[in-house]
Amino acid sequence: MVELATDWFHLRGIERVRRSNYENADWFAKAAAKMHGRLQRLVDYLQVPGAEVLDEALVRVDGKSLRVFVGCEVAGAVHFWTVLGNLPTQPLTAFDELNTVTGGCLWSSQGVQLTTASGGRFDLVGQASSAKLEEEATQLRCATGLTGYEVEISERLDHGLAALVRGVRGPRLTVTLDIPREHYLLYILDAAQKGLIPLHLREYWGENVLRHSSMVVEHNRGRLKEFLSYRGRNLPVITQSNELQRVAPRILEQLLQNRVPHLGKIVDFSTKDPVWRLLFDSVGLPQTVQQANGLAYSAALLRRALSDRTTTRFVLELDTGSEAKIYDNVARVAKKNPRLPINAIAVLSAETFIALSEGSEGERPGTYHNDPGHHLLTHTGFRIGTSQLLRRLYPSPR
């Protein structure tokens, strides 16, 4: 067992770790063994060709709880995944549709720079809102190209999704890119209400969010098509979610008004949309921008998980390791409404990668920093070009 970074551990040989004298070894190994079984059952259920669930795991300690990601070698790459939810009791072939939902965030904490009147910096993307901004914003700059974070997330999720559905036969396969758009517009809502972000910066933010979101969507669409090219003419239609547009169609227009309305006036809490009503009734009305955006992501998943009288559906979410709340909201709806035909499962990908650096003793997992350039930084401090690393990590199908 190797400690990679603060609260991150790499277990190589789960049973061997359990018998070792490392602190917390038994706790880590038992959790890893349980997740190993869950991932193996998912791979078997989807009949993923050539997949091997590995005897190793990445463990993240969060207070008194663990998040375990078990290694799986598939389609020429190694992914570390954790599985949320239970598989359906009926076989995959019993469903009319297998709907998949995936997509990372925009920019990174370093990809957007908001400067305040005192010369300080405010982490708009990292905070996912401007509620804690306490002084006037004087400058806002956004990276124009894809950041290293966006490129790596795209490769990891798009390759992983294509790998998981390689063996799918029977149900119609769909792919939905749930990449934020209107969600990021809301990041400046609190500051705009308090008069801390002038009109020209609000306009700049709106223009850049819309343009950058479209760029990221098209990049992911292209990578998905390449990774799914083995399906030939059976390439699934790739669509984009639009959940916030359903309940908040005028976000940008309202943000540019002299008097910016509060969240409850921008998002229609009285909507008759059945998916949003289920979320409001089960989770509650959002009180913050983060909560409203979180429900929008969950709505995209729930809408594709609900069967109706003519179509039976099973949805698979593939997301980053920090996005468990998206699935958790859907699980709360299912628990409160046990008679509803909701079939959903989530696979979360560890926010780490195998750093293949020259001179290293082998493949070593490492975290990376969200820099706006095209380099990633391993936990050992080795810097490597994104394209060089990703080609080796996530090869295109042969």
C-alpha positions in Angstrom: 0.0 0.0 0.0 1.4 3.4 -1.1 0.2 6.8 0.1 0.0 8.9 -3.0 -1.1 12.3 -1.7 -3.1 13.6 1.2 -5.8 11.1 2.0 -5.1 9.0 -1.2 -3.8 5.5 -1.1 -2.9 2.9 -3.7 -3.6 -0.7 -2.9 -1.8 -3.2 -5.0 -3.0 -6.7 -4.1 -6.2 -6.2 -2.0 -5.9 -9.4 0.1 -2.2 -8.9 0.6 -2.9 -5.4 2.0 -5.5 -6.8 4.4 -2.9 -9.2 5.9 -0.3 -6.4 6.2 0.5 -4.3 9.2 -0.3 -1.0 7.6 -2.6 1.3 9.6 -6.2 1.0 8.4 -5.2 -1.9 6.1 -8.2 -4.1 7.1 -10.6 -1.2 6.7 -9.3 -0.3 3.3 -9.1 -3.9 2.0 -12.6 -4.9 3.0 -14.0 -1.8 1.3 -11.9 -2.5 -1.8 -13.0 -6.2 -1.9 -16.6 -5.2 -1.7 -16.2 -2.7 -4.6 -14.2 -5.2 -6.6 -17.3 -7.5 -6.5 -19.6 -4.7 -7.5 -17.5 -3.7 -10.4 -17.1 -7.3 -11.6 -20.9 -7.7 -11.5 -21.3 -4.6 -13.6 -18.7 -5.7 -16.2 -20.5 -9.1 -16.4 -23.9 -7.5 -16.7 -22.8 -5.3 -19.6 -20.8 -8.1 -21.1 -17.8 -5.9 -21.6 -15.4 -7.9 -23.9 -11.8 -8.3 -22.7 -12.4 -6.4 -19.4 -10.3 -7.5 -16.4 -11.2 -6.2 -13.0 -7.8 -5.8 -11.4 -6.5 -6.7 -7.9 -5.8 -3.1 -7.0 -7.6 0.0 -5.9 -7.3 3.7 -5.2 -8.7 4.7 -1.8 -9.7 8.2 -0.7 -10.2 8.9 3.0 -12.9 11.5 3.7 -13.1 11.7 7.5 -14.7 8.5 8.7 -15.8 7.3 5.2 -14.0 5.9 2.2 -14.4 6.2 -1.5 -12.9 3.2 -3.3 -12.0 3.0 -7.0 -11.1 -0.4 -8.3 -8.9 -0.8 -11.3 -10.3 -2.3 -14.6 -8.2 -2.9 -17.7 -10.3 -2.6 -20.8 -9.9 -1.4 -24.4 -6.2 -0.9 -23.9 -6.5 1.4 -20.9 -6.7 1.1 -17.1 -9.6 2.9 -15.4 -10.3 3.2 -11.7 -14.0 3.1 -11.1 -16.5 3.0 -8.2 -20.1 1.8 -8.7 -23.2 3.5 -7.2 -26.6 1.8 -7.1 -27.9 -1.6 -7.8 -28.1 -3.4 -11.2 -31.6 -4.2 -12.5 -33.0 -7.7 -11.7 -33.9 -8.1 -15.4 -31.2 -8.7 -18.0 -29.9 -5.9 -20.2 -31.7 -7.3 -23.3 -35.0 -6.8 -21.5 -34.7 -3.0 -21.9 -35.6 -1.0 -25.0 -32.9 1.6 -24.3 -29.6 1.8 -22.6 -29.1 5.6 -22.0 -25.7 6.8 -21.0 -25.0 10.3 -19.5 -21.5 11.7 -19.2 -19.5 15.0 -19.4 -17.0 17.0 -17.4 -17.0 20.6 -16.2 -15.7 23.7 -17.9 -12.2 25.3 -17.5 -10.6 24.8 -14.1 -9.8 26.9 -11.1 -6.8 28.3 -12.9 -8.7 28.6 -16.2 -10.8 31.5 -15.0 -9.2 34.5 -13.2 -11.4 37.0 -11.4 -9.6 39.9 -9.8 -11.1 42.1 -7.1 -10.7 45.8 -6.3 -8.0 45.1 -3.7 -6.0 43.1 -6.3 -6.9 39.7 -4.8 -8.2 36.7 -6.7 -11.6 35.0 -6.3 -11.9 31.3 -7.4 -15.2 31.6 -9.3 -15.0 28.1 -10.8 -13.8 26.4 -7.7 -16.5 27.9 -5.6 -19.1 27.2 -8.3 -20.8 30.5 -7.3 -20.0 34.1 -6.3 -21.9 34.0 -3.0 -18.6 34.4 -1.0 -17.4 37.3 -3.1 -17.1 40.3 -0.7 -15.7 43.1 -2.9 -16.2 44.4 -6.4 -14.8 42.5 -9.3 -12.6 44.6 -11.6 -11.2 42.1 -14.1 -12.3 38.7 -15.4 -10.2 36.6 -17.8 -11.1 33.2 -19.2 -8.8 30.7 -21.0 -9.8 30.7 -24.7 -8.7 27.1 -25.5 -9.3 23.8 -23.9 -7.5 23.5 -20.5 -5.4 20.5 -19.5 -8.2 19.6 -17.0 -10.9 19.5 -19.8 -8.7 17.5 -22.2 -7.9 14.9 -19.6 -11.5 14.6 -18.3 -12.7 14.2 -21.8 -10.3 11.4 -22.7 -10.9 9.6 -19.4 -14.7 9.7 -19.5 -15.2 9.3 -23.3 -12.8 6.4 -23.5 -14.3 4.8 -20.4 -17.9 5.1 -21.6 -17.0 3.6 -25.0 -15.2 0.8 -23.3 -18.2 -0.1 -21.0 -20.7 -0.3 -23.8 -18.5 -2.2 -26.2 -20.5 -5.4 -25.8 -24.0 -3.9 -25.7 -26.3 -5.8 -28.0 -30.1 -5.5 -27.9 -31.2 -2.2 -26.4 -30.9 1.0 -28.4 -27.8 2.9 -27.2 -27.9 6.6 -26.6 -25.3 9.1 -25.3 -26.1 12.4 -23.6 -23.4 14.9 -23.0 -24.4 16.7 -19.8 -21.8 19.5 -20.1 -22.6 22.7 -18.2 -23.8 25.8 -20.1 -26.5 27.8 -18.3 -25.1 26.3 -15.0 -22.0 28.5 -15.3 -24.0 31.6 -16.1 -25.5 31.3 -12.6 -22.1 31.4 -11.0 -22.2 35.2 -11.1 -25.8 35.5 -9.8 -25.0 36.3 -6.2 -22.4 38.9 -7.1 -24.6 40.6 -9.6 -27.4 40.9 -7.1 -25.0 42.6 -4.6 -23.7 44.9 -7.3 -20.2 43.5 -7.1 -19.8 42.6 -10.8 -20.3 45.4 -13.4 -22.4 44.9 -16.5 -19.4 44.7 -18.9 -18.0 41.7 -16.9 -21.4 40.0 -16.8 -21.5 40.4 -20.6 -18.0 39.1 -20.9 -18.8 36.1 -18.7 -22.0 35.2 -20.6 -20.2 35.4 -24.0 -17.3 33.2 -22.8 -19.4 30.6 -21.1 -21.6 30.0 -24.1 -18.7 29.9 -26.5 -16.5 27.7 -24.3 -19.3 25.3 -23.5 -19.9 24.8 -27.3 -16.2 24.2 -27.8 -16.1 21.6 -25.0 -19.2 19.8 -26.3 -17.8 19.6 -29.8 -14.5 18.3 -28.5 -16.2 15.6 -26.5 -18.5 14.7 -29.4 -15.5 14.2 -31.6 -13.7 12.0 -29.1 -16.7 9.9 -28.4 -17.2 9.3 -32.1 -13.6 8.1 -32.4 -13.8 5.9 -29.3 -17.1 4.4 -30.5 -16.0 4.0 -34.1 -15.7 0.2 -33.6 -19.5 0.1 -33.8 -19.4 1.1 -37.5 -22.8 2.2 -38.7 -24.4 1.5 -35.3 -22.8 4.7 -33.9 -25.3 6.1 -31.3 -26.8 9.5 -31.7 -25.0 11.9 -29.3 -27.2 14.6 -27.8 -26.8 17.4 -25.3 -28.9 17.9 -22.2 -30.8 21.1 -21.7 -32.4 20.8 -18.3 -31.9 24.3 -17.0 -33.4 25.7 -20.2 -36.6 23.9 -19.3 -37.0 25.8 -16.0 -34.9 28.9 -16.5 -35.0 29.9 -20.2 -33.9 33.6 -19.7 -30.9 33.3 -17.4 -28.5 35.5 -19.4 -31.1 38.1 -20.1 -32.0 38.4 -16.4 -28.3 38.5 -15.4 -27.8 41.6 -17.6 -30.7 43.6 -16.1 -30.0 46.6 -13.8 -31.8 44.8 -11.0 -30.9 41.1 -11.1 -33.7 38.9 -9.8 -33.1 36.3 -7.1 -32.8 32.6 -7.8 -36.4 31.8 -7.2 -37.4 34.3 -9.9 -34.9 32.9 -12.4 -35.7 29.2 -11.9 -39.4 28.3 -12.1 -40.0 26.4 -8.8 -43.6 26.0 -9.8 -42.8 24.2 -13.1 -45.1 21.4 -14.2 -42.2 19.5 -15.7 -42.6 16.0 -14.2 -38.9 15.3 -13.8 -38.2 18.5 -12.0 -41.3 18.1 -9.9 -40.1 14.7 -8.7 -36.8 16.2 -7.7 -38.3 19.2 -5.9 -40.7 16.9 -4.0 -38.0 14.4 -3.0 -34.9 16.6 -2.5 -36.5 20.0 -1.8 -36.4 23.4 -3.5 -32.8 24.7 -4.1 -31.7 27.5 -1.9 -28.4 28.2 -3.6 -26.9 28.3 -7.1 -24.9 25.1 -6.3 -28.1 23.3 -5.3 -30.0 24.5 -8.4 -27.2 23.4 -10.7 -26.9 20.0 -8.9 -30.6 19.4 -9.4 -30.2 20.2 -13.1 -27.5 17.5 -13.5 -29.7 15.0 -11.6 -32.7 15.9 -13.9 -30.7 14.9 -16.9 -30.0 11.5 -15.4 -33.5 11.0 -14.0 -35.2 11.9 -17.3 -33.3 9.1 -19.1 -33.9 6.6 -16.3 -37.7 6.7 -16.3 -39.5 4.1 -18.3 -43.0 4.8 -19.7 -45.8 2.7 -21.2 -44.0 2.3 -24.5 -40.3 2.3 -23.7 -38.3 0.6 -20.9 -35.1 2.4 -20.0 -31.9 1.8 -18.1 -29.5 4.6 -17.6 -25.7 4.5 -16.9 -24.0 7.7 -15.7 -20.2 7.9 -16.1 -18.8 10.9 -14.2 -15.8 12.1 -12.2 -15.2 10.9 -8.7 -16.5 14.1 -7.0 -20.0 14.0 -8.6 -21.8 11.3 -6.4 -24.5 13.8 -5.5 -25.9 13.7 -9.0 -26.8 10.0 -8.6 -27.7 10.4 -5.0 -30.5 12.8 -5.8 -32.0 10.3 -8.3 -31.7 7.5 -5.7 -33.7 9.7 -3.3 -36.4 10.1 -5.9 -36.5 6.3 -6.4 -36.7 5.6 -2.7 -39.6 8.0 -2.1 -41.4 6.7 -5.2 -40.8 2.9 -5.2 -43.5 2.3 -7.8 -41.8 4.5 -10.4 -39.9 2.5 -13.1 -36.5 4.1 -12.3 -33.4 2.1 -13.4 -30.2 3.9 -12.9 -26.6 3.2 -11.9 -23.5 5.5 -11.7 -19.9 4.7 -12.4 -17.5 7.3 -11.0 -14.0 7.6 -12.3 -11.1 8.4 -10.0 -9.7 11.8 -10.6 -6.2 10.3 -11.0 -4.3 8.8 -13.8 -1.4 6.3 -14.4 1.7 8.5 -15.0 3.9 6.8 -17.5 7.1 8.8 -17.0 10.5 8.0 -18.3 12.8 6.7 -15.7 10.0 5.6 -13.4 9.9 2.0 -12.0 6.6 1.4 -13.5 3.1 2.7 -13.7 2.3 4.9 -10.8 -1.0 6.6 -10.1 -0.8 10.3 -9.5 -3.0 13.3 -9.2 -2.8 16.3 -11.4 -3.2 20.1 -11.0 -5.9 21.9 -13.0 -3.6 24.2 -14.9 -4.9 26.0 -18.1 -2.0 24.8 -20.2 -1.6 21.5 -21.9 0.5 19.8 -19.3 -0.4 17.6 -16.3 1.6 17.4 -13.1 2.0 14.0 -11.4 2.2 13.6 -7.6 5.9 13.0 -8.0 6.3 16.4 -9.7 7.0 15.0 -13.2 5.5 17.2 -15.9 4.3 15.7 -19.1 2.5 17.0 -22.2 -1.2 16.2 -22.2 -1.3 14.8 -25.7 1.7 12.5 -25.0 0.3 11.2 -21.8 -3.3 10.8 -23.1 -2.4 8.9 -26.2 -0.7 6.3 -24.0 -3.5 6.2 -21.4 -6.5 6.1 -23.6 -5.7 4.6 -27.0 -8.2 4.8 -29.9 -9.8 1.6 -31.0 -7.8 -0.5 -33.6 
